[in-house]
């Protein structure tokens, strides 16, 4: 009971400090917004693609069948970049020449593609990228991988149908027409299905909708800066003798840190809700109650994990200046890993494979899915586990340090 009384006491003390220094509060609130707005304008001008200079992609069809022609049409229609990508059918020689003339990549359908498709042989579609345009080439590869998944899914169903069709008293031409029809149906079905449940579908919002993407990333960065600023604002530097005297009265540093985390969390939550309303209104996004609840849970878990990480640094590092430097550096690294500053698409693959284990990346990913991709669900388990690990690590370090001070 005494533990909670101490927390409530320091909560009141933090609120009184906030009232005493209310003059500096507007500067603390507006500085992140002004700073992020300027950075966002620069980033949008850099990463926003030019419609007059779209990504040039070639398609080489060595099979020349109606199946490959249909898949080529699907590749063109499934592009997430709209007017920013241009796909054109070419011969092999033309494609080799174009790739030397600043084209980004070309896709090749090999010979016997249709025969392998119907006979159960794994089909392979090749992509040749321009080494001078690696980001665009990788984007084309991800687009092709998405189509390849559809083809493999359709092939598995076609093989079953073909097995039973061969036992029916029908002509070869009728059977081929039936297989083509089934291939079309299954491919279109998996295309629609993938838009709902495929979590690895590539959407580069930094180029397809840069304004929306950087408004969201700006909101995310502003919240993070508010958390760091308010945490530093409420941090009190006390002499060692005062700390020991407070411990004798049962007031531990952990109690003060927990009270500070609660104060910063509640204050930032109010500001985050108000700024989210402005952000959603400016983007003309319709959010329902379930969406707001999901965003609130994700942002709440993110805030708890981030503040606990700051408290862990405060527990481990004694020097105030060094501690502040470490907190700022860690914050910058976490924001960079989230994809809010630079889209994760531009990171090396080995780094991208590690990002799901970073709580900032996981939080920003699900915010994108809900606000930009209209996702109707969110996976809270990874963030909950990360928040739990951070809290237990903070409590363990605090008890260990308090034992050493006694």
Secondary structure, DSSP 8 states (H G I E B T S, - for coil): -HHHHHHHHHHHHHHHHHHHTGGGHHHHHHHHHHHHHHHHHHHHHHHS--GGG-EEEEEEESS--HHHHHHHHHHHHT-SSGGGEEEEEE-HHHHHHHHHTT--EEEEE-TTHHHHHHHT----EEEEE-TT-HHHHHHHHHHHHHHHHHHHHHHHHHHHHHHHHTTSS--HHHHHHHHHHHHHHHHHHHHHHHHHH-TT----HHHHSHHHHHHHHHHHHHHHHHHHHHHHHT-----HHHHHHHHHTT--HHHHHHHHHHHHHHHHHHHHHHHHHHHHHHHT----HHHHHHHHHHHHHHHHHHHHHHHHHHHH---HHHHHHHHHHHHHHHHHHHTSSS-GGGS-HHHHHHHTTSHHHHHHHHHHHHHTS--S----HHHHHHHHHHHHHHHHHHHHHHHHH-
